[in-house]
Structure formats: C-alpha cells, structure tokens
Amino acid sequence: QVQLVESGGGLVQAGGSLRLSCAASGSIFTRNVMGWYRQAPGKQRDLVATFTRVGSTNYADSVKGRFTISRDNAKNTVYLQMNSLKPEDTAVYYCNAYNTHTGSMYWGQGTQVTVSS
C-alpha cells in the first residue's frame, strides 16, 4: 500500500513562492509515476505537474515557467517548487502516484495553498 504525505502549503502573497513536499512510503518511484494535482473550490481536480514514464516532466500550461517538479530518490520525496504565485493558484494540492503495472492511483490528503492578492 502506497502512502503519500504532503506538506508545505500555506498562505502567501501574490508573487511569492512555496515549496510543497510529498513523502512516499517505500521505494515507489520504480513502479509509480509521480505527480501533483490541484483542486479549487467548486472545480474539478486538475493536473499541475507530473513525471512521465521515461522520467521527463509535464506541466499544465497555466504553471509552465513558474512551477518545477523534482524528486529525491534517496528520500522517496517529490517536490513542487512554486514561484510567482497568483491568486488563481489557490487550491488544495494533492500528490499522486500512478502504478504503471496495475493502473492503481494513490492520493495524499492534500495541502492547502492560498495566494492573496
């Protein structure tokens, strides 16, 4: 069973930065594609950034050039560095693991990011 624990959310002014962390149980990177999603109130959960199966990265158009996904294999941790934050980035951010062998999806509990104008 994969367990994901996010941290690093909070309240920041527009133009500021935050770094989210997602600590995963066990060595899951070999069988799971990791990513970040977000869900604003009243909206669907949308992809923010992911690693692909070959290790490259993929970003939503709205965050390209501002957000960076990275990982530390030794720490089983995925990060989301968010710069130049905008009020429209306000949402609950979720860490995701997709098992490429079984098709199973795993989610963390989410961390709130609020960007004030």
N, C-alpha and C positions, 0 to 999 in steps of 0.2 A: 504494500500500500504506500503510495506516494503522499507525503505531507509537505505542504508549502506554507511558509510563514512570511508574510510581507511586513515591512517596517519602513519608516522614513517619511511617511506622509505628514501633512500639517498645513498651516496657514502661511501663505507667503504673498507679498505684494506683486503686482504685475511687473514683469521684467526680472524677477528674481529666479532663484534656482533651488531645486530639491533633488536629492538622490534617493530613489527607492531601492530597497534590497529585498530579495526573495531567497530565503534559506530553505533548501530542499533536503528531505531525509534521504540518506543513502547516496550512492553514486548513480544518479539517474540520467546524466547527460548523454550516456551512450545509447539509450533506447528512447529518449524523450526529446522532442523539440520544445524548447522553452520560449515563452513569450509574455508580453504584457498586454492587457486589455483594460478598457475603462468603461464605466457606465455612469452617465449623468442622470439626474433625476428625471423620470418620465421618458427616458430614451433607452434604446437597446444597447447591449454591451458590444463595443467595437474594438477591433484590433488596433493597438498602438504600435507595437514593435515586436518582431519575432526573429529568432534564428531560423534559417531554413535547414533542410535535412543535410545539406552539404556544408553547413557552417557559415554561410553568408547571412546577411541581415536584410530585413524587410521592414519598411516603415509606412505608416499612414501618411498620406500627402500632407495632412494638417500639422504634422510634427517633424517632417523632414528638415534637417538643418538645425533643429533645436534640441531634439532628444537623441540619446545614444544608448543602445542596449549593449551590455557587456556581461562577461561571466568570469568567475574564478573557479576553475575546476577543482582545485585543491580544497576549496571551502564549500563546494556544492552550492554556490550562491550566484544568482543572476541579479544584475543591477539595471536600473533605468535612470540615467542622468538626464534631468530636465532643466533646460536653460531657457531664458527669455520667455518665461511663463506668461500666459494670457488668461484672462478671466474665463474664456471658453475651455480652458484645460481643466476647470473644476469638475471633479468626478471622483468616484471610488475606483481605485486602480487595483486590478487583480493580476496576480501571477498565474500563469497557466503552463501545464506540462501535457504534451500530447504524445502518447506512446505510439511510435510508428509501427510496432509489431501487432499490438492488439487493437489499436484505434481508441483506446480509453483516453478520456480527458480528465485532468485533475485541476482543481482550483484552490487558491488560497482564500483566506477570509476577507481579503480586501483591505486597503488602506485609503483613507480619505485625503484628497488633495483639494485645497481651497485656495483660489487665487483671487485676491481682492484688487479692485481697480483703483 
